[in-house]
Amino acid sequence: MHTAENHGTYNHFETGLREECGVFGIYDLDGREVSSSIYYGLEALQHRGQESCGIAVSDTAGPKGRVLSHKGLGLVNEVFKEDTLHSLKGNIGIGHVRYSTSGSTSVNNAQPLVLNYIKGSLALAHNGNLVNARELREQMEYGGAIFHTSIDSEVIAYCIAQERVKSATVEEAVLRAMKKIRGAYGLVLMSPRKLVGVRDPYGLKPLCIGKRDNSFIIASESCALTSIGAEFIRDVKPGEIVTITKDGEMHSQFLPEKPVSCAHCIFEYIYFARLDSCMDGIRIYDARIRAGASLARNYPVEADLVAGVPDSGITAAKGYAEEAGIPFAFAFHKNSYIGRTFIKPSQKERESSVKIKLSVLESVVRGKRIVLVDDSIVRGTTMANLIRMMKAAGATEVHVRISSPPFLYPCYFGTDVPSNQQLIASSHSTEEIRQLIGADSLGYLPIDELEDMVQGLPICRACFDNHYPMEVPDENIRDLLEF
């Protein structure tokens, strides 16, 4: 989770949260090429990471274990051009979009990872973070392993490769590896004749299965299935290994040791997942509408308009407006063509970029009392800038409503929540934060309301209450972890 880059402000400049990774795998049993389908699937998952991306494919009718791959830094449409896609010939393949939860910004850390070892080839794409990656990596290094990346995904790949040597099948090797790794993971793997999807026992990271004609798809979100015209079949269950074989069958097995309860990441529903996705039976759009309605019930205020911070706060703002009976309005114009702000190294430059990306619609806000909704506050600097901009444009009052509880604790599972020192709520009361950002009032979603937001789905909310679903590293060494 330690990162050296500032690219997280590209898509969500207010909170400083960085997106998670996205994975996509497809097996066309009729032998048709899949690289273009992976490309469109990754474009649908682009919101989950904009740092790097990659595709690896194989032809199940060709030389066994021959994998063609291409990856690079940048967006999907920057890394892949038409001639590159045409060169990636194969009917089975996986893809990945990445933001860095761990490791530095380097093309070496881009995925999928492709291993050639004594049993053949293995390609892997991973979303999530392990909490014991450092320990496992050291064990492997003392055993002679040489690592080419600084990401925990390579630890998983090596772990599976080691187990594959003494296993009859790749899925048996995955099951053995799952007994060693601890943390959050949604994986897609490609062996020469199989596509495998794996989800951690807590269900922290999302993964789902789809079908299009005679092709099976495994992806982080259902929106990726929709983008290629595939039908959603179901979510991969927590602790499940799903294997698609050349005979067209889908096999399933589970890690024998199950946790007492699942712990789905609440931030998928608050922010990470795309609005048109459905995850573990919960429609993302509906969840965010419910969060906004809850804010209206818990923190009513006399106001003229409700507006959301683009794009992260707009749906919750609509829910607030509907519940409160206050008109919903667009108060900002967002310039969608501004480059990624991680090229601006200083905090001052990143803050100034907010004014370039967003401009206040003066005719909308002038003389109005505004309820401004966003999904979270991490450092508070950008929210303060937005409030100043609104008041400079003539807003008489700005009441801030946040559709999540205050961030108080770090995440160890792949959500890049900064360390406690950078979390404004860990050292300031709500009233102090209100004064610092210049809001007329401030209300956070009560933590007990999260359950209603996801309709009782068991969740991980450790970044709000410090109750982690598993043992995690000591906070003092968190930022030293180089997974």
Secondary structure, DSSP 8 states (H G I E B T S, - for coil): ---S--GGGGT-TTT------EEEEEEETT----HHHHHHHHHHTGGG--SEEEEEEE-TTSSTT-EEEEEEES-HHHH--HHHHHH---SEEEEEEE--SSS-S-GGG-S-EEEEETTEEEEEEEEEEESSHHHHHHHHHHTT---S-SSHHHHHHHHHHHHHTT-SSHHHHHHHHHTT--EEEEEEEEETTEEEEEE-TT--S--EEEEETTEEEEESSHHHHHHTT-EEEEE--TTEEEEE-TTS-EEEEE-SS--SS--EEHHIIIIIS-TT-EETTEEHHHHHHHHHHHHHHHS----SEEEE-TTTTHHHHHHHHHHHT--B---EEE-TT---GGG--SHHHHHHHHHHHEEE-HHHHTT-EEEEEES--SS-HHHHHHHHHHHHTT-SEEEEEESS----S--SSS-----GGG-HHHHS-HHHHHHHHT-SEEEE--GGGHHHHTTT--EE-HHHH---SS----HHHHTT---
